Amino acid sequence: MALETANTEAKKLGKNFRNSPDVENFYRFIHENDLRKEAKLIFEKLHAQIKMQDKKAKRSRRKKKTLQ
């Protein structure tokens, strides 16, 4: 029973990530402590890293296809 509720809750979180209580508390913390600039810098760096990893993964998939 608990596993089923966890699965349905995880599906809901995927669709409504911004409405998650944890995310709302995080945004509230950033706003209350005036950390918007710092948070933006952190998110930009994370986004750049994720984007770079995705590019590397695409390149490796292309190389595997051409080698076969």
PDB file with SEQRES, HELIX, SHEET and CRYST1 records, atoms N, CA, C and O in Angstrom:
SEQRES   1 A   68  MET ALA LEU GLU THR ALA ASN THR GLU ALA LYS LYS LEU          
SEQRES   2 A   68  GLY LYS ASN PHE ARG ASN SER PRO ASP VAL GLU ASN PHE          
SEQRES   3 A   68  TYR ARG PHE ILE HIS GLU ASN ASP LEU ARG LYS GLU ALA          
SEQRES   4 A   68  LYS LEU ILE PHE GLU LYS LEU HIS ALA GLN ILE LYS MET          
SEQRES   5 A   68  GLN ASP LYS LYS ALA LYS ARG SER ARG ARG LYS LYS LYS          
SEQRES   6 A   68  THR LEU GLN                                                  
HELIX    1 AA1 ALA A    2  LYS A   15  1                                  14    
HELIX    2 AA2 PHE A   17  ASN A   19  5                                   3    
HELIX    3 AA3 PRO A   21  GLU A   32  1                                  12    
HELIX    4 AA4 ARG A   36  LEU A   67  1                                  32    
CRYST1    1.000    1.000    1.000  90.00  90.00  90.00 P 1           1          
ATOM      1  N   MET A   1       0.822  -1.190   0.000  1.00  0.00           N  
ATOM      2  CA  MET A   1       0.000   0.000   0.000  1.00  0.00           C  
ATOM      3  C   MET A   1       0.868   1.256   0.000  1.00  0.00           C  
ATOM      4  O   MET A   1       0.611   2.187  -0.764  1.00  0.00           O  
ATOM      5  N   ALA A   2       1.883   1.289   0.843  1.00  0.00           N  
ATOM      6  CA  ALA A   2       2.752   2.461   0.912  1.00  0.00           C  
ATOM      7  C   ALA A   2       3.546   2.621  -0.382  1.00  0.00           C  
ATOM      8  O   ALA A   2       3.824   3.738  -0.819  1.00  0.00           O  
ATOM      9  N   LEU A   3       3.908   1.487  -0.991  1.00  0.00           N  
ATOM     10  CA  LEU A   3       4.654   1.536  -2.246  1.00  0.00           C  
ATOM     11  C   LEU A   3       3.802   2.133  -3.359  1.00  0.00           C  
ATOM     12  O   LEU A   3       4.294   2.908  -4.179  1.00  0.00           O  
ATOM     13  N   GLU A   4       2.521   1.769  -3.383  1.00  0.00           N  
ATOM     14  CA  GLU A   4       1.623   2.305  -4.406  1.00  0.00           C  
ATOM     15  C   GLU A   4       1.470   3.813  -4.266  1.00  0.00           C  
ATOM     16  O   GLU A   4       1.497   4.542  -5.257  1.00  0.00           O  
ATOM     17  N   THR A   5       1.308   4.277  -3.028  1.00  0.00           N  
ATOM     18  CA  THR A   5       1.150   5.719  -2.827  1.00  0.00           C  
ATOM     19  C   THR A   5       2.437   6.455  -3.171  1.00  0.00           C  
ATOM     20  O   THR A   5       2.395   7.579  -3.671  1.00  0.00           O  
ATOM     21  N   ALA A   6       3.574   5.832  -2.909  1.00  0.00           N  
ATOM     22  CA  ALA A   6       4.850   6.459  -3.249  1.00  0.00           C  
ATOM     23  C   ALA A   6       4.996   6.578  -4.766  1.00  0.00           C  
ATOM     24  O   ALA A   6       5.491   7.586  -5.270  1.00  0.00           O  
ATOM     25  N   ASN A   7       4.561   5.539  -5.491  1.00  0.00           N  
ATOM     26  CA  ASN A   7       4.649   5.577  -6.950  1.00  0.00           C  
ATOM     27  C   ASN A   7       3.739   6.643  -7.540  1.00  0.00           C  
ATOM     28  O   ASN A   7       4.147   7.386  -8.433  1.00  0.00           O  
ATOM     29  N   THR A   8       2.517   6.722  -7.048  1.00  0.00           N  
ATOM     30  CA  THR A   8       1.599   7.735  -7.571  1.00  0.00           C  
ATOM     31  C   THR A   8       2.070   9.132  -7.197  1.00  0.00           C  
ATOM     32  O   THR A   8       1.914  10.077  -7.971  1.00  0.00           O  
ATOM     33  N   GLU A   9       2.644   9.258  -6.014  1.00  0.00           N  
ATOM     34  CA  GLU A   9       3.169  10.556  -5.589  1.00  0.00           C  
ATOM     35  C   GLU A   9       4.354  10.963  -6.458  1.00  0.00           C  
ATOM     36  O   GLU A   9       4.503  12.138  -6.793  1.00  0.00           O  
ATOM     37  N   ALA A  10       5.189  10.009  -6.821  1.00  0.00           N  
ATOM     38  CA  ALA A  10       6.341  10.304  -7.678  1.00  0.00           C  
ATOM     39  C   ALA A  10       5.880  10.737  -9.067  1.00  0.00           C  
ATOM     40  O   ALA A  10       6.476  11.633  -9.665  1.00  0.00           O  
ATOM     41  N   LYS A  11       4.826  10.109  -9.583  1.00  0.00           N  
ATOM     42  CA  LYS A  11       4.298  10.505 -10.887  1.00  0.00           C  
ATOM     43  C   LYS A  11       3.752  11.921 -10.841  1.00  0.00           C  
ATOM     44  O   LYS A  11       3.947  12.698 -11.776  1.00  0.00           O  
ATOM     45  N   LYS A  12       3.072  12.255  -9.758  1.00  0.00           N  
ATOM     46  CA  LYS A  12       2.526  13.600  -9.617  1.00  0.00           C  
ATOM     47  C   LYS A  12       3.645  14.623  -9.520  1.00  0.00           C  
ATOM     48  O   LYS A  12       3.536  15.717 -10.073  1.00  0.00           O  
ATOM     49  N   LEU A  13       4.723  14.277  -8.821  1.00  0.00           N  
ATOM     50  CA  LEU A  13       5.845  15.196  -8.673  1.00  0.00           C  
ATOM     51  C   LEU A  13       6.512  15.471 -10.011  1.00  0.00           C  
ATOM     52  O   LEU A  13       6.966  16.587 -10.263  1.00  0.00           O  
ATOM     53  N   GLY A  14       6.574  14.471 -10.859  1.00  0.00           N  
ATOM     54  CA  GLY A  14       7.171  14.676 -12.168  1.00  0.00           C  
ATOM     55  C   GLY A  14       6.407  15.692 -12.983  1.00  0.00           C  
ATOM     56  O   GLY A  14       6.998  16.483 -13.718  1.00  0.00           O  
ATOM     57  N   LYS A  15       5.099  15.673 -12.855  1.00  0.00           N  
ATOM     58  CA  LYS A  15       4.268  16.597 -13.618  1.00  0.00           C  
ATOM     59  C   LYS A  15       4.174  17.958 -12.947  1.00  0.00           C  
ATOM     60  O   LYS A  15       4.170  18.984 -13.625  1.00  0.00           O  
ATOM     61  N   ASN A  16       4.100  17.976 -11.629  1.00  0.00           N  
ATOM     62  CA  ASN A  16       3.910  19.220 -10.887  1.00  0.00           C  
ATOM     63  C   ASN A  16       5.105  19.500  -9.989  1.00  0.00           C  
ATOM     64  O   ASN A  16       4.952  19.712  -8.786  1.00  0.00           O  
ATOM     65  N   PHE A  17       6.265  19.500 -10.563  1.00  0.00           N  
ATOM     66  CA  PHE A  17       7.483  19.646  -9.771  1.00  0.00           C  
ATOM     67  C   PHE A  17       7.500  20.950  -8.994  1.00  0.00           C  
ATOM     68  O   PHE A  17       7.907  20.971  -7.833  1.00  0.00           O  
ATOM     69  N   ARG A  18       7.071  22.024  -9.610  1.00  0.00           N  
ATOM     70  CA  ARG A  18       7.119  23.328  -8.946  1.00  0.00           C  
ATOM     71  C   ARG A  18       6.105  23.444  -7.823  1.00  0.00           C  
ATOM     72  O   ARG A  18       6.245  24.304  -6.953  1.00  0.00           O  
ATOM     73  N   ASN A  19       5.097  22.605  -7.825  1.00  0.00           N  
ATOM     74  CA  ASN A  19       4.088  22.654  -6.773  1.00  0.00           C  
ATOM     75  C   ASN A  19       4.443  21.779  -5.580  1.00  0.00           C  
ATOM     76  O   ASN A  19       3.674  21.691  -4.623  1.00  0.00           O  
ATOM     77  N   SER A  20       5.579  21.146  -5.628  1.00  0.00           N  
ATOM     78  CA  SER A  20       6.040  20.315  -4.526  1.00  0.00           C  
ATOM     79  C   SER A  20       6.294  21.189  -3.299  1.00  0.00           C  
ATOM     80  O   SER A  20       6.840  22.284  -3.431  1.00  0.00           O  
ATOM     81  N   PRO A  21       5.910  20.728  -2.113  1.00  0.00           N  
ATOM     82  CA  PRO A  21       6.146  21.525  -0.898  1.00  0.00           C  
ATOM     83  C   PRO A  21       7.624  21.831  -0.664  1.00  0.00           C  
ATOM     84  O   PRO A  21       7.966  22.917  -0.197  1.00  0.00           O  
ATOM     85  N   ASP A  22       8.492  20.887  -0.982  1.00  0.00           N  
ATOM     86  CA  ASP A  22       9.927  21.123  -0.800  1.00  0.00           C  
ATOM     87  C   ASP A  22      10.431  22.231  -1.718  1.00  0.00           C  
ATOM     88  O   ASP A  22      11.226  23.077  -1.307  1.00  0.00           O  
ATOM     89  N   VAL A  23       9.968  22.220  -2.943  1.00  0.00           N  
ATOM     90  CA  VAL A  23      10.401  23.241  -3.896  1.00  0.00           C  
ATOM     91  C   VAL A  23       9.846  24.600  -3.495  1.00  0.00           C  
ATOM     92  O   VAL A  23      10.542  25.611  -3.584  1.00  0.00           O  
ATOM     93  N   GLU A  24       8.604  24.622  -3.058  1.00  0.00           N  
ATOM     94  CA  GLU A  24       8.016  25.884  -2.603  1.00  0.00           C  
ATOM     95  C   GLU A  24       8.790  26.448  -1.414  1.00  0.00           C  
ATOM     96  O   GLU A  24       9.045  27.651  -1.345  1.00  0.00           O  
ATOM     97  N   ASN A  25       9.160  25.576  -0.481  1.00  0.00           N  
ATOM     98  CA  ASN A  25       9.956  26.025   0.672  1.00  0.00           C  
ATOM     99  C   ASN A  25      11.327  26.534   0.234  1.00  0.00           C  
ATOM    100  O   ASN A  25      11.843  27.503   0.789  1.00  0.00           O  
ATOM    101  N   PHE A  26      11.906  25.881  -0.755  1.00  0.00           N  
ATOM    102  CA  PHE A  26      13.199  26.316  -1.277  1.00  0.00           C  
ATOM    103  C   PHE A  26      13.094  27.705  -1.894  1.00  0.00           C  
ATOM    104  O   PHE A  26      13.916  28.578  -1.613  1.00  0.00           O  
ATOM    105  N   TYR A  27      12.084  27.909  -2.734  1.00  0.00           N  
ATOM    106  CA  TYR A  27      11.881  29.234  -3.335  1.00  0.00           C  
ATOM    107  C   TYR A  27      11.618  30.292  -2.273  1.00  0.00           C  
ATOM    108  O   TYR A  27      12.107  31.416  -2.377  1.00  0.00           O  
ATOM    109  N   ARG A  28      10.852  29.937  -1.262  1.00  0.00           N  
ATOM    110  CA  ARG A  28      10.559  30.882  -0.180  1.00  0.00           C  
ATOM    111  C   ARG A  28      11.842  31.253   0.563  1.00  0.00           C  
ATOM    112  O   ARG A  28      12.054  32.419   0.898  1.00  0.00           O  
ATOM    113  N   PHE A  29      12.688  30.269   0.818  1.00  0.00           N  
ATOM    114  CA  PHE A  29      13.965  30.511   1.494  1.00  0.00           C  
ATOM    115  C   PHE A  29      14.832  31.474   0.678  1.00  0.00           C  
ATOM    116  O   PHE A  29      15.423  32.407   1.222  1.00  0.00           O  
ATOM    117  N   ILE A  30      14.898  31.235  -0.619  1.00  0.00           N  
ATOM    118  CA  ILE A  30      15.690  32.108  -1.488  1.00  0.00           C  
ATOM    119  C   ILE A  30      15.149  33.528  -1.452  1.00  0.00           C  
ATOM    120  O   ILE A  30      15.913  34.488  -1.357  1.00  0.00           O  
ATOM    121  N   HIS A  31      13.834  33.659  -1.527  1.00  0.00           N  
ATOM    122  CA  HIS A  31      13.229  34.992  -1.534  1.00  0.00           C  
ATOM    123  C   HIS A  31      13.421  35.712  -0.198  1.00  0.00           C  
ATOM    124  O   HIS A  31      13.779  36.889  -0.173  1.00  0.00           O  
ATOM    125  N   GLU A  32      13.188  35.012   0.902  1.00  0.00           N  
ATOM    126  CA  GLU A  32      13.275  35.639   2.223  1.00  0.00           C  
ATOM    127  C   GLU A  32      14.696  36.076   2.563  1.00  0.00           C  
ATOM    128  O   GLU A  32      14.892  37.060   3.275  1.00  0.00           O  
ATOM    129  N   ASN A  33      15.677  35.352   2.059  1.00  0.00           N  
ATOM    130  CA  ASN A  33      17.072  35.669   2.372  1.00  0.00           C  
ATOM    131  C   ASN A  33      17.769  36.449   1.262  1.00  0.00           C  
ATOM    132  O   ASN A  33      18.985  36.639   1.291  1.00  0.00           O  
ATOM    133  N   ASP A  34      16.989  36.896   0.290  1.00  0.00           N  
ATOM    134  CA  ASP A  34      17.503  37.714  -0.807  1.00  0.00           C  
ATOM    135  C   ASP A  34      18.704  37.049  -1.492  1.00  0.00           C  
ATOM    136  O   ASP A  34      19.771  37.647  -1.631  1.00  0.00           O  
ATOM    137  N   LEU A  35      18.502  35.810  -1.909  1.00  0.00           N  
ATOM    138  CA  LEU A  35      19.569  35.034  -2.550  1.00  0.00           C  
ATOM    139  C   LEU A  35      19.281  34.775  -4.027  1.00  0.00           C  
ATOM    140  O   LEU A  35      19.758  33.786  -4.584  1.00  0.00           O  
ATOM    141  N   ARG A  36      18.517  35.642  -4.657  1.00  0.00           N  
ATOM    142  CA  ARG A  36      18.107  35.402  -6.040  1.00  0.00           C  
ATOM    143  C   ARG A  36      19.293  35.374  -7.003  1.00  0.00           C  
ATOM    144  O   ARG A  36      19.351  34.510  -7.878  1.00  0.00           O  
ATOM    145  N   LYS A  37      20.224  36.288  -6.860  1.00  0.00           N  
ATOM    146  CA  LYS A  37      21.374  36.328  -7.772  1.00  0.00           C  
ATOM    147  C   LYS A  37      22.231  35.077  -7.623  1.00  0.00           C  
ATOM    148  O   LYS A  37      22.667  34.484  -8.610  1.00  0.00           O  
ATOM    149  N   GLU A  38      22.463  34.689  -6.378  1.00  0.00           N  
ATOM    150  CA  GLU A  38      23.285  33.507  -6.124  1.00  0.00           C  
ATOM    151  C   GLU A  38      22.603  32.246  -6.644  1.00  0.00           C  
ATOM    152  O   GLU A  38      23.249  31.381  -7.236  1.00  0.00           O  
ATOM    153  N   ALA A  39      21.304  32.149  -6.419  1.00  0.00           N  
ATOM    154  CA  ALA A  39      20.560  30.986  -6.891  1.00  0.00           C  
ATOM    155  C   ALA A  39      20.584  30.921  -8.414  1.00  0.00           C  
ATOM    156  O   ALA A  39      20.714  29.839  -8.987  1.00  0.00           O  
ATOM    157  N   LYS A  40      20.459  32.064  -9.067  1.00  0.00           N  
ATOM    158  CA  LYS A  40      20.497  32.093 -10.530  1.00  0.00           C  
ATOM    159  C   LYS A  40      21.839  31.601 -11.045  1.00  0.00           C  
ATOM    160  O   LYS A  40      21.889  30.823 -11.997  1.00  0.00           O  
ATOM    161  N   LEU A  41      22.924  32.042 -10.431  1.00  0.00           N  
ATOM    162  CA  LEU A  41      24.253  31.592 -10.851  1.00  0.00           C  
ATOM    163  C   LEU A  41      24.405  30.085 -10.692  1.00  0.00           C  
ATOM    164  O   LEU A  41      24.947  29.409 -11.567  1.00  0.00           O  
ATOM    165  N   ILE A  42      23.924  29.570  -9.577  1.00  0.00           N  
ATOM    166  CA  ILE A  42      24.017  28.127  -9.329  1.00  0.00           C  
ATOM    167  C   ILE A  42      23.218  27.351 -10.361  1.00  0.00           C  
ATOM    168  O   ILE A  42      23.705  26.363 -10.911  1.00  0.00           O  
ATOM    169  N   PHE A  43      21.989  27.793 -10.630  1.00  0.00           N  
ATOM    170  CA  PHE A  43      21.151  27.100 -11.606  1.00  0.00           C  
ATOM    171  C   PHE A  43      21.738  27.181 -13.013  1.00  0.00           C  
ATOM    172  O   PHE A  43      21.636  26.221 -13.777  1.00  0.00           O  
ATOM    173  N   GLU A  44      22.342  28.294 -13.361  1.00  0.00           N  
ATOM    174  CA  GLU A  44      22.971  28.413 -14.675  1.00  0.00           C  
ATOM    175  C   GLU A  44      24.139  27.451 -14.815  1.00  0.00           C  
ATOM    176  O   GLU A  44      24.313  26.836 -15.867  1.00  0.00           O  
ATOM    177  N   LYS A  45      24.940  27.313 -13.768  1.00  0.00           N  
ATOM    178  CA  LYS A  45      26.068  26.377 -13.825  1.00  0.00           C  
ATOM    179  C   LYS A  45      25.583  24.930 -13.900  1.00  0.00           C  
ATOM    180  O   LYS A  45      26.140  24.121 -14.642  1.00  0.00           O  
ATOM    181  N   LEU A  46      24.547  24.610 -13.130  1.00  0.00           N  
ATOM    182  CA  LEU A  46      23.985  23.260 -13.192  1.00  0.00           C  
ATOM    183  C   LEU A  46      23.437  22.968 -14.580  1.00  0.00           C  
ATOM    184  O   LEU A  46      23.655  21.886 -15.125  1.00  0.00           O  
ATOM    185  N   HIS A  47      22.735  23.920 -15.141  1.00  0.00           N  
ATOM    186  CA  HIS A  47      22.166  23.746 -16.472  1.00  0.00           C  
ATOM    187  C   HIS A  47      23.272  23.519 -17.504  1.00  0.00           C  
ATOM    188  O   HIS A  47      23.142  22.656 -18.373  1.00  0.00           O  
ATOM    189  N   ALA A  48      24.348  24.285 -17.413  1.00  0.00           N  
ATOM    190  CA  ALA A  48      25.465  24.139 -18.346  1.00  0.00           C  
ATOM    191  C   ALA A  48      26.106  22.761 -18.222  1.00  0.00           C  
ATOM    192  O   ALA A  48      26.454  22.148 -19.231  1.00  0.00           O  
ATOM    193  N   GLN A  49      26.264  22.272 -17.000  1.00  0.00           N  
ATOM    194  CA  GLN A  49      26.856  20.943 -16.802  1.00  0.00           C  
ATOM    195  C   GLN A  49      25.960  19.858 -17.369  1.00  0.00           C  
ATOM    196  O   GLN A  49      26.441  18.939 -18.033  1.00  0.00           O  
ATOM    197  N   ILE A  50      24.678  19.952 -17.118  1.00  0.00           N  
ATOM    198  CA  ILE A  50      23.742  18.951 -17.627  1.00  0.00           C  
ATOM    199  C   ILE A  50      23.733  18.967 -19.149  1.00  0.00           C  
ATOM    200  O   ILE A  50      23.710  17.915 -19.788  1.00  0.00           O  
ATOM    201  N   LYS A  51      23.753  20.153 -19.720  1.00  0.00           N  
ATOM    202  CA  LYS A  51      23.765  20.286 -21.170  1.00  0.00           C  
ATOM    203  C   LYS A  51      25.022  19.659 -21.759  1.00  0.00           C  
ATOM    204  O   LYS A  51      24.956  18.990 -22.790  1.00  0.00           O  
ATOM    205  N   MET A  52      26.174  19.871 -21.106  1.00  0.00           N  
ATOM    206  CA  MET A  52      27.428  19.305 -21.575  1.00  0.00           C  
ATOM    207  C   MET A  52      27.394  17.779 -21.497  1.00  0.00           C  
ATOM    208  O   MET A  52      27.874  17.103 -22.407  1.00  0.00           O  
ATOM    209  N   GLN A  53      26.842  17.241 -20.435  1.00  0.00           N  
ATOM    210  CA  GLN A  53      26.748  15.793 -20.296  1.00  0.00           C  
ATOM    211  C   GLN A  53      25.841  15.204 -21.366  1.00  0.00           C  
ATOM    212  O   GLN A  53      26.124  14.132 -21.900  1.00  0.00           O  
ATOM    213  N   ASP A  54      24.751  15.898 -21.681  1.00  0.00           N  
ATOM    214  CA  ASP A  54      23.860  15.429 -22.731  1.00  0.00           C  
ATOM    215  C   ASP A  54      24.563  15.412 -24.081  1.00  0.00           C  
ATOM    216  O   ASP A  54      24.376  14.481 -24.864  1.00  0.00           O  
ATOM    217  N   LYS A  55      25.367  16.430 -24.359  1.00  0.00           N  
ATOM    218  CA  LYS A  55      26.109  16.467 -25.614  1.00  0.00           C  
ATOM    219  C   LYS A  55      27.082  15.300 -25.700  1.00  0.00           C  
ATOM    220  O   LYS A  55      27.202  14.657 -26.743  1.00  0.00           O  
ATOM    221  N   LYS A  56      27.779  15.030 -24.594  1.00  0.00           N  
ATOM    222  CA  LYS A  56      28.733  13.920 -24.580  1.00  0.00           C  
ATOM    223  C   LYS A  56      28.018  12.596 -24.803  1.00  0.00           C  
ATOM    224  O   LYS A  56      28.523  11.729 -25.517  1.00  0.00           O  
ATOM    225  N   ALA A  57      26.862  12.438 -24.204  1.00  0.00           N  
ATOM    226  CA  ALA A  57      26.105  11.201 -24.366  1.00  0.00           C  
ATOM    227  C   ALA A  57      25.651  11.040 -25.816  1.00  0.00           C  
ATOM    228  O   ALA A  57      25.694   9.936 -26.358  1.00  0.00           O  
ATOM    229  N   LYS A  58      25.219  12.122 -26.440  1.00  0.00           N  
ATOM    230  CA  LYS A  58      24.800  12.054 -27.842  1.00  0.00           C  
ATOM    231  C   LYS A  58      25.973  11.696 -28.743  1.00  0.00           C  
ATOM    232  O   LYS A  58      25.828  10.898 -29.669  1.00  0.00           O  
ATOM    233  N   ARG A  59      27.133  12.284 -28.473  1.00  0.00           N  
ATOM    234  CA  ARG A  59      28.320  11.988 -29.273  1.00  0.00           C  
ATOM    235  C   ARG A  59      28.707  10.523 -29.157  1.00  0.00           C  
ATOM    236  O   ARG A  59      29.042   9.879 -30.151  1.00  0.00           O  
ATOM    237  N   SER A  60      28.658  10.002 -27.938  1.00  0.00           N  
ATOM    238  CA  SER A  60      29.051   8.606 -27.748  1.00  0.00           C  
ATOM    239  C   SER A  60      28.055   7.675 -28.425  1.00  0.00           C  
ATOM    240  O   SER A  60      28.444   6.625 -28.938  1.00  0.00           O  
ATOM    241  N   ARG A  61      26.778   8.041 -28.436  1.00  0.00           N  
ATOM    242  CA  ARG A  61      25.782   7.221 -29.131  1.00  0.00           C  
ATOM    243  C   ARG A  61      26.026   7.246 -30.635  1.00  0.00           C  
ATOM    244  O   ARG A  61      25.881   6.222 -31.303  1.00  0.00           O  
ATOM    245  N   ARG A  62      26.392   8.400 -31.167  1.00  0.00           N  
ATOM    246  CA  ARG A  62      26.677   8.498 -32.600  1.00  0.00           C  
ATOM    247  C   ARG A  62      27.885   7.652 -32.966  1.00  0.00           C  
ATOM    248  O   ARG A  62      27.882   6.965 -33.988  1.00  0.00           O  
ATOM    249  N   LYS A  63      28.921   7.702 -32.131  1.00  0.00           N  
ATOM    250  CA  LYS A  63      30.125   6.925 -32.409  1.00  0.00           C  
ATOM    251  C   LYS A  63      29.824   5.437 -32.394  1.00  0.00           C  
ATOM    252  O   LYS A  63      30.347   4.686 -33.217  1.00  0.00           O  
ATOM    253  N   LYS A  64      28.983   5.010 -31.465  1.00  0.00           N  
ATOM    254  CA  LYS A  64      28.637   3.594 -31.394  1.00  0.00           C  
ATOM    255  C   LYS A  64      27.879   3.168 -32.641  1.00  0.00           C  
ATOM    256  O   LYS A  64      28.100   2.071 -33.155  1.00  0.00           O  
ATOM    257  N   LYS A  65      26.989   4.020 -33.134  1.00  0.00           N  
ATOM    258  CA  LYS A  65      26.214   3.682 -34.328  1.00  0.00           C  
ATOM    259  C   LYS A  65      27.112   3.601 -35.557  1.00  0.00           C  
ATOM    260  O   LYS A  65      26.932   2.714 -36.391  1.00  0.00           O  
ATOM    261  N   THR A  66      28.067   4.506 -35.681  1.00  0.00           N  
ATOM    262  CA  THR A  66      28.939   4.504 -36.854  1.00  0.00           C  
ATOM    263  C   THR A  66      29.918   3.338 -36.815  1.00  0.00           C  
ATOM    264  O   THR A  66      30.331   2.845 -37.865  1.00  0.00           O  
ATOM    265  N   LEU A  67      30.290   2.896 -35.640  1.00  0.00           N  
ATOM    266  CA  LEU A  67      31.214   1.772 -35.528  1.00  0.00           C  
ATOM    267  C   LEU A  67      30.533   0.454 -35.859  1.00  0.00           C  
ATOM    268  O   LEU A  67      31.196  -0.483 -36.305  1.00  0.00           O  
ATOM    269  N   GLN A  68      29.266   0.363 -35.659  1.00  0.00           N  
ATOM    270  CA  GLN A  68      28.554  -0.894 -35.922  1.00  0.00           C  
ATOM    271  C   GLN A  68      28.305  -1.004 -37.367  1.00  0.00           C  
ATOM    272  O   GLN A  68      27.716  -1.986 -37.820  1.00  0.00           O  
TER     273      GLN A  68                                                      
END                                                                             
